[in-house]
Amino acid sequence: MKRVAVISDVHGNAVALAAVLAELEHERPDLIVSCGDFTWGPLPEATYELGRDLNARFVRGNADRAVLESVSETEREQWMQAHHSDEMRAFLGTFEEQAVVEIDGLGAVRFCHGSPRSDEECVTSETPEERVREFSAGVDERVIVTGHVHIQFDREVSGIRSVNPGSVGLPFSDWPGGEAMRVSPWAEYALATVDAAGLSLEFRRVAYDVAGLREAARETGMPHADWWASCWGAQNL
């Protein structure tokens, strides 16, 4: 592989995913890797329609797992389960727990959602070196790409290159504190490319119709849709 696009945390934002896929049609990567949490969000059916025929390796996130485990304790979780058909569940059931891909210039790269040991572990640019050594113990790959925290970073620590492509559907402006969610008004992904000049790892941001997404989220009937839509509030534009 000489050109690999990495997406993560679409979270049912089909509007953002469509914008990213339109850009990737021009970039023509050899492969797309998705690092999890694909359909869990306001537009799960439309997101599935965009993703089902992709030339992609899909890694399972904790939200994908929640669908498969039929987690439905809250009103919003019940709505989410009701909006995943058997066909959609079968699609999520094909997702890998983790994926290893050979990329020219990087070698074998491990893709996971939270960390190699848990799909709920939060790995950030400030994760202590000791914990990096712990979660990478027994892992042969020296490049580990994770999702889950919705923030782009590329960091070298303890001989491990730790990378996060950010979030397509819900990119955080910074690590949220308390109940605050500051969401950036763009979609994020990463593109690894090898050419005559060598290896480049680019973090991309793609503009999309945020106002349209807010309106679509409110029209779904999803519980607390106003709260969800407010994540992309006008103050972020």
C-alpha positions as CSV (number, residue, x, y, z in Angstrom):
1,M,0.0,0.0,0.0
2,K,1.4,3.4,-1.0
3,R,-1.7,5.5,-0.2
4,V,-4.0,4.9,2.7
5,A,-6.8,7.1,4.0
6,V,-7.8,6.7,7.6
7,I,-11.2,7.8,8.9
8,S,-12.7,7.3,12.4
9,D,-15.7,8.2,14.5
10,V,-18.1,9.0,11.8
11,H,-20.9,8.8,14.5
12,G,-23.7,8.6,12.0
13,N,-22.9,11.9,10.4
14,A,-23.6,11.0,6.8
15,V,-23.3,14.6,5.7
16,A,-19.7,14.8,6.8
17,L,-18.9,11.4,5.6
18,A,-20.2,12.2,2.1
19,A,-17.9,15.3,2.0
20,V,-14.9,13.2,3.0
21,L,-15.7,10.4,0.4
22,A,-16.1,13.1,-2.3
23,E,-12.6,14.3,-1.6
24,L,-11.2,10.8,-1.5
25,E,-12.6,10.1,-5.0
26,H,-10.0,12.6,-6.2
27,E,-7.3,11.3,-3.9
28,R,-7.8,7.7,-5.0
29,P,-6.2,5.9,-2.0
30,D,-5.3,2.2,-2.3
31,L,-7.3,1.5,0.8
32,I,-9.5,3.3,3.4
33,V,-9.3,2.2,7.0
34,S,-12.1,3.1,9.4
35,C,-11.2,3.1,13.1
36,G,-14.7,2.6,14.5
37,D,-17.9,4.2,15.8
38,F,-19.4,4.3,12.3
39,T,-23.2,4.4,12.4
40,W,-23.9,5.4,16.0
41,G,-25.4,8.9,15.6
42,P,-28.2,10.9,14.1
43,L,-28.2,9.5,10.5
44,P,-27.3,5.8,11.0
45,E,-29.1,4.5,7.9
46,A,-27.7,7.1,5.5
47,T,-24.2,6.5,7.0
48,Y,-24.5,2.7,6.4
49,E,-25.6,3.3,2.8
50,L,-22.4,5.3,2.2
51,G,-20.1,2.8,3.9
52,R,-21.4,-0.6,2.8
53,D,-19.7,-0.7,-0.6
54,L,-16.4,1.1,0.3
55,N,-13.0,-0.5,-0.4
56,A,-12.2,-0.4,3.3
57,R,-11.1,-2.2,6.3
58,F,-13.5,-1.5,9.2
59,V,-12.4,-1.7,12.8
60,R,-15.1,-2.1,15.5
61,G,-15.5,0.7,18.0
62,N,-17.2,0.7,21.3
63,A,-20.4,2.2,19.8
64,D,-20.5,-0.4,17.0
65,R,-20.1,-3.0,19.7
66,A,-23.0,-1.5,21.7
67,V,-25.3,-1.9,18.7
68,L,-24.3,-5.6,18.3
69,E,-24.7,-6.2,22.1
70,S,-28.2,-4.6,21.9
71,V,-27.4,-2.0,24.6
72,S,-30.7,-0.1,25.1
73,E,-30.7,1.3,28.6
74,T,-31.5,4.9,27.7
75,E,-34.1,6.4,25.4
76,R,-31.4,7.4,22.9
77,E,-29.9,3.9,22.9
78,Q,-33.4,2.4,22.3
79,W,-33.8,4.7,19.3
80,M,-30.4,3.7,18.0
81,Q,-31.2,0.0,18.2
82,A,-34.5,0.6,16.4
83,H,-32.7,2.4,13.6
84,H,-30.3,-0.5,12.9
85,S,-31.8,-3.1,10.6
86,D,-30.6,-6.7,10.5
87,E,-28.7,-5.8,7.4
88,M,-26.9,-3.0,9.2
89,R,-26.1,-5.2,12.1
90,A,-24.7,-7.8,9.8
91,F,-22.5,-5.1,8.3
92,L,-21.2,-4.1,11.7
93,G,-20.7,-7.7,12.5
94,T,-18.0,-7.9,9.8
95,F,-15.9,-5.2,11.5
96,E,-12.5,-6.4,12.8
97,E,-11.5,-6.0,16.5
98,Q,-8.2,-4.6,15.1
99,A,-6.5,-4.5,11.7
100,V,-2.9,-4.6,10.6
101,V,-2.0,-3.1,7.3
102,E,1.4,-3.0,5.5
103,I,2.1,0.6,4.4
104,D,5.2,1.6,2.4
105,G,7.4,3.8,4.5
106,L,5.7,2.9,7.7
107,G,5.8,-0.9,7.7
108,A,3.1,-2.8,9.5
109,V,0.6,-0.5,11.1
110,R,-1.9,-1.5,13.7
111,F,-5.4,0.1,13.6
112,C,-7.7,0.0,16.6
113,H,-10.4,2.1,18.2
114,G,-9.4,2.9,21.8
115,S,-6.0,1.1,22.2
116,P,-4.7,-2.4,21.4
117,R,-6.1,-3.6,24.8
118,S,-9.5,-1.9,25.0
119,D,-11.9,-0.2,22.6
120,E,-12.7,2.3,25.4
121,E,-9.2,3.4,26.4
122,C,-8.6,7.0,25.7
123,V,-5.2,7.6,24.0
124,T,-4.3,11.3,23.5
125,S,-1.2,13.3,22.7
126,E,-0.6,13.6,26.5
127,T,-1.0,9.9,27.4
128,P,1.8,9.1,29.9
129,E,4.8,7.2,28.5
130,E,4.3,4.4,31.0
131,R,0.7,3.8,29.8
132,V,1.9,3.8,26.2
133,R,4.3,1.0,27.1
134,E,1.6,-0.9,28.8
135,F,-1.0,-0.8,26.1
136,S,1.6,-1.6,23.4
137,A,3.0,-4.6,25.3
138,G,3.0,-7.7,23.2
139,V,2.2,-5.6,20.0
140,D,4.8,-6.0,17.3
141,E,3.8,-2.9,15.3
142,R,5.6,0.3,16.1
143,V,2.9,2.5,14.5
144,I,-0.5,2.4,16.3
145,V,-3.4,4.3,14.9
146,T,-6.3,4.9,17.3
147,G,-9.6,6.7,17.3
148,H,-12.2,7.3,20.1
149,V,-11.0,10.7,21.4
150,H,-11.9,12.6,18.2
151,I,-8.7,14.7,18.2
152,Q,-5.9,14.6,15.5
153,F,-2.3,14.0,16.7
154,D,0.9,12.3,15.6
155,R,3.3,11.6,18.5
156,E,6.4,9.5,19.1
157,V,6.8,8.0,22.5
158,S,8.6,4.9,23.9
159,G,9.5,3.8,20.4
160,I,5.8,3.9,19.4
161,R,4.4,6.3,16.8
162,S,0.9,7.0,18.1
163,V,-1.5,8.6,15.6
164,N,-5.1,9.7,15.6
165,P,-6.8,10.8,12.4
166,G,-9.5,12.8,14.3
167,S,-13.2,12.4,13.8
168,V,-15.2,12.6,10.6
169,G,-18.5,13.3,12.3
170,L,-17.8,14.9,15.6
171,P,-14.3,16.4,15.8
172,F,-13.5,17.9,19.2
173,S,-11.9,21.3,19.3
174,D,-10.1,20.1,22.4
175,W,-10.5,17.4,25.0
176,P,-13.9,18.2,26.5
177,G,-14.3,19.0,30.1
178,G,-17.4,18.1,32.1
179,E,-20.5,18.1,29.9
180,A,-19.1,20.7,27.4
181,M,-18.6,19.4,23.9
182,R,-16.8,21.9,21.6
183,V,-17.1,20.5,18.1
184,S,-15.2,21.8,15.1
185,P,-17.3,22.7,12.0
186,W,-15.4,20.4,9.6
187,A,-14.8,16.7,9.0
188,E,-11.3,15.2,9.8
189,Y,-9.3,12.3,8.4
190,A,-5.7,11.4,7.7
191,L,-3.9,10.4,4.5
192,A,-0.6,8.5,4.4
193,T,1.2,8.7,1.1
194,V,4.5,7.4,-0.2
195,D,6.0,8.9,-3.4
196,A,9.4,9.9,-4.8
197,A,9.7,12.5,-2.1
198,G,9.2,10.0,0.7
199,L,6.5,9.5,3.2
200,S,3.9,12.1,4.2
201,L,1.2,11.8,6.8
202,E,-1.3,14.6,6.3
203,F,-4.1,15.6,8.6
204,R,-7.1,16.8,6.5
205,R,-10.1,18.9,7.3
206,V,-13.0,19.0,5.0
207,A,-15.8,21.6,5.0
208,Y,-19.4,20.4,4.8
209,D,-23.0,21.6,5.3
210,V,-23.0,21.8,9.1
211,A,-26.3,23.7,9.1
212,G,-27.9,21.0,7.0
213,L,-26.6,18.4,9.4
214,R,-28.1,20.2,12.3
215,E,-31.5,20.4,10.6
216,A,-31.4,16.7,9.5
217,A,-30.5,15.6,13.0
218,R,-33.6,17.4,14.4
219,E,-35.8,15.9,11.8
220,T,-34.9,12.3,12.7
221,G,-37.1,12.1,15.8
222,M,-34.0,11.0,17.7
223,P,-34.4,11.6,21.5
224,H,-32.5,14.7,22.6
225,A,-31.9,15.6,19.0
226,D,-31.7,19.3,19.9
227,W,-28.8,18.6,22.2
228,W,-27.1,16.5,19.6
229,A,-27.6,19.2,16.9
230,S,-26.4,21.9,19.3
231,C,-23.0,20.2,19.3
232,W,-22.5,21.8,15.9
233,G,-23.9,25.1,17.2
234,A,-23.6,28.4,15.4
235,Q,-20.9,29.5,17.8
236,N,-18.6,27.0,16.1
237,L,-19.1,28.4,12.6
